[in-house]
């Protein structure tokens, strides 16, 4: 059974170093993600689904819920 690498060399992991928390991010990263969805012409309801997923998955980002 072959196990695929979840972070192939062309896709760097978020964070720096092996001890980085995969569920931590910055507010700028969240804004850029949502802006990319808007630029891709996703509907407002789809953007809201992604925003809700982020708010339920991530801890407080820079002390903002």
N, CA, C and O of each residue as an XYZ file, in Angstrom:
260
protein
N       0.843     -1.180      0.000
C       0.000      0.000      0.000
C       0.886      1.239      0.000
O       1.770      1.377      0.845
N       0.650      2.126     -0.935
C       1.451      3.342     -1.062
C       0.762      4.489     -0.336
O      -0.426      4.735     -0.541
N       1.501      5.183      0.504
C       0.970      6.324      1.242
C       1.440      7.596      0.559
O       2.637      7.805      0.360
N       0.481      8.446      0.203
C       0.811      9.695     -0.473
C       1.249     10.743      0.542
O       0.716     10.815      1.649
N       2.216     11.542      0.154
C       2.684     12.643      0.983
C       1.639     13.758      0.928
O       1.347     14.257     -0.158
N       1.058     14.170      2.084
C       0.042     15.224      2.050
C       0.594     16.593      1.671
O      -0.169     17.482      1.293
N       1.905     16.773      1.766
C       2.540     18.046      1.414
C       3.663     17.790      0.414
O       4.836     17.796      0.786
N       3.310     17.564     -0.862
C       4.370     17.342     -1.844
C       5.255     18.572     -1.961
O       4.848     19.659     -1.548
N       6.460     18.429     -2.515
C       7.406     19.550     -2.583
C       6.844     20.803     -3.239
O       7.242     21.909     -2.875
N       5.932     20.663     -4.193
C       5.391     21.849     -4.858
C       4.339     22.567     -4.016
O       3.928     23.677     -4.353
N       3.903     21.941     -2.924
C       2.900     22.543     -2.054
C       3.468     22.691     -0.659
O       3.396     21.752      0.133
N       4.033     23.848     -0.334
C       4.622     24.009      0.998
C       3.554     24.013      2.077
O       2.434     24.475      1.862
N       3.918     23.493      3.236
C       3.003     23.490      4.375
C       2.873     24.900      4.925
O       3.800     25.704      4.830
N       1.728     25.190      5.493
C       1.511     26.492      6.115
C       2.299     26.539      7.409
O       2.323     25.561      8.156
N       2.933     27.649      7.680
C       3.713     27.777      8.908
C       5.189     27.583      8.626
O       5.599     27.385      7.483
N       5.968     27.643      9.668
C       7.403     27.473      9.488
C       7.904     26.425     10.453
O       7.687     26.526     11.661
N       8.568     25.430      9.928
C       9.141     24.394     10.772
C       8.176     23.255     11.030
O       6.978     23.359     10.771
N       8.725     22.164     11.548
C       7.918     20.981     11.809
C       6.985     21.157     12.994
O       5.983     20.449     13.095
N       7.290     22.084     13.893
C       6.469     22.262     15.080
C       5.352     23.290     14.884
O       4.664     23.641     15.843
N       5.166     23.775     13.656
C       4.129     24.778     13.397
C       2.748     24.149     13.564
O       2.519     23.009     13.160
N       1.845     24.896     14.156
C       0.484     24.428     14.356
C      -0.271     24.551     13.033
O      -0.403     25.659     12.512
N      -0.771     23.444     12.477
C      -1.467     23.531     11.189
C      -2.799     24.274     11.279
O      -3.369     24.654     10.256
N      -3.291     24.481     12.490
C      -4.552     25.199     12.656
C      -4.351     26.638     13.095
O      -5.286     27.266     13.593
N      -3.157     27.168     12.921
C      -2.926     28.577     13.238
C      -2.709     29.338     11.937
O      -2.173     28.799     10.969
N      -3.124     30.575     11.929
C      -2.985     31.392     10.731
C      -2.982     32.859     11.136
O      -3.071     33.191     12.318
N      -2.879     33.718     10.151
C      -2.941     35.152     10.410
C      -4.229     35.708      9.805
O      -4.837     35.089      8.932
N      -4.623     36.855     10.270
C      -5.824     37.496      9.751
C      -5.652     37.841      8.272
O      -6.601     37.741      7.494
N      -4.455     38.243      7.892
C      -4.178     38.563      6.483
C      -4.401     37.335      5.604
O      -4.987     37.447      4.527
N      -3.937     36.157      6.051
C      -4.116     34.928      5.276
C      -5.602     34.629      5.084
O      -6.022     34.240      3.995
N      -6.396     34.810      6.134
C      -7.839     34.564      6.047
C      -8.472     35.536      5.058
O      -9.271     35.127      4.216
N      -8.120     36.828      5.151
C      -8.660     37.817      4.217
C      -8.284     37.483      2.780
O      -9.129     37.553      1.888
N      -7.023     37.121      2.547
C      -6.577     36.791      1.195
C      -7.337     35.585      0.653
O      -7.698     35.557     -0.524
N      -7.582     34.587      1.505
C      -8.331     33.403      1.089
C      -9.743     33.783      0.655
O     -10.212     33.345     -0.396
N     -10.418     34.594      1.460
C     -11.781     34.996      1.122
C     -11.813     35.902     -0.109
O     -12.748     35.824     -0.907
N     -10.811     36.751     -0.270
C     -10.719     37.609     -1.457
C     -10.502     36.770     -2.710
O     -11.063     37.075     -3.763
N      -9.688     35.707     -2.606
C      -9.481     34.809     -3.748
C     -10.790     34.139     -4.158
O     -11.061     33.981     -5.348
N     -11.599     33.746     -3.178
C     -12.899     33.152     -3.501
C     -13.776     34.157     -4.238
O     -14.458     33.800     -5.198
N     -13.761     35.407     -3.795
C     -14.539     36.448     -4.456
C     -14.018     36.690     -5.872
O     -14.806     36.850     -6.804
N     -12.704     36.718     -6.036
C     -12.110     36.933     -7.354
C     -12.434     35.780     -8.304
O     -12.514     35.971     -9.518
N     -12.622     34.579     -7.742
C     -12.987     33.415     -8.549
C     -14.488     33.397     -8.851
O     -15.012     32.427     -9.398
N     -15.171     34.489     -8.483
C     -16.594     34.686     -8.749
C     -17.473     33.645     -8.060
O     -18.490     33.216     -8.605
N     -17.066     33.248     -6.857
C     -17.908     32.362     -6.055
C     -19.069     33.178     -5.507
O     -18.943     34.384     -5.296
N     -20.184     32.527     -5.281
C     -21.356     33.231     -4.757
C     -21.112     33.652     -3.312
O     -20.259     33.095     -2.621
N     -21.878     34.646     -2.871
C     -21.730     35.108     -1.490
C     -22.066     34.003     -0.503
O     -21.449     33.915      0.558
N     -23.035     33.156     -0.837
C     -23.368     32.057      0.073
C     -22.212     31.058      0.159
O     -21.956     30.514      1.233
N     -21.512     30.805     -0.949
C     -20.365     29.894     -0.916
C     -19.219     30.508     -0.114
O     -18.553     29.805      0.647
N     -18.983     31.803     -0.275
C     -17.946     32.475      0.512
C     -18.304     32.411      1.990
O     -17.427     32.223      2.834
N     -19.585     32.567      2.308
C     -20.018     32.499      3.695
C     -19.825     31.095      4.262
O     -19.478     30.954      5.435
N     -20.040     30.062      3.462
C     -19.789     28.684      3.908
C     -18.318     28.524      4.271
O     -17.994     27.930      5.300
N     -17.430     29.047      3.438
C     -15.995     28.965      3.722
C     -15.633     29.779      4.967
O     -14.826     29.337      5.785
N     -16.225     30.956      5.110
C     -15.966     31.778      6.285
C     -16.417     31.068      7.550
O     -15.720     31.095      8.564
N     -17.581     30.435      7.494
C     -18.084     29.688      8.641
C     -17.167     28.514      8.979
O     -16.894     28.253     10.151
N     -16.691     27.805      7.947
C     -15.772     26.693      8.165
C     -14.514     27.175      8.872
O     -14.028     26.524      9.796
N     -13.987     28.310      8.441
C     -12.786     28.846      9.079
C     -13.057     29.227     10.528
O     -12.237     28.960     11.406
N     -14.204     29.851     10.780
C     -14.499     30.284     12.147
C     -14.757     29.106     13.072
O     -14.513     29.205     14.274
N     -15.246     27.993     12.535
C     -15.485     26.798     13.355
C     -14.231     25.958     13.528
O     -14.113     25.227     14.511
N     -13.294     26.048     12.595
C     -12.103     25.200     12.606
C     -10.919     25.856     13.303
O     -10.226     25.217     14.094
N     -10.691     27.126     13.010
C      -9.508     27.811     13.530
C      -9.759     28.386     14.919
O     -10.881     28.779     15.241
N      -8.717     28.433     15.739
C      -8.851     29.156     17.003
C      -8.907     30.658     16.709
O      -8.839     31.065     15.549
N      -9.028     31.471     17.740
C      -9.042     32.917     17.538
C      -7.823     33.347     16.732
O      -6.703     32.911     16.997
N      -8.056     34.202     15.752
C      -6.970     34.725     14.925
C      -6.700     36.143     15.387
O      -7.548     37.023     15.236
N      -5.526     36.367     15.948
C      -5.141     37.686     16.446
C      -6.220     38.244     17.384
O      -6.561     39.425     17.324
N      -6.746     37.375     18.247
C      -7.752     37.706     19.270
C      -9.084     38.156     18.683
O      -9.868     38.818     19.364
N      -9.349     37.805     17.425
C     -10.618     38.140     16.778
C     -11.339     36.830     16.466
O     -10.777     35.972     15.785
N     -12.580     36.658     16.951
C     -13.299     35.392     16.702
C     -13.741     35.247     15.257
O     -14.353     34.242     14.897
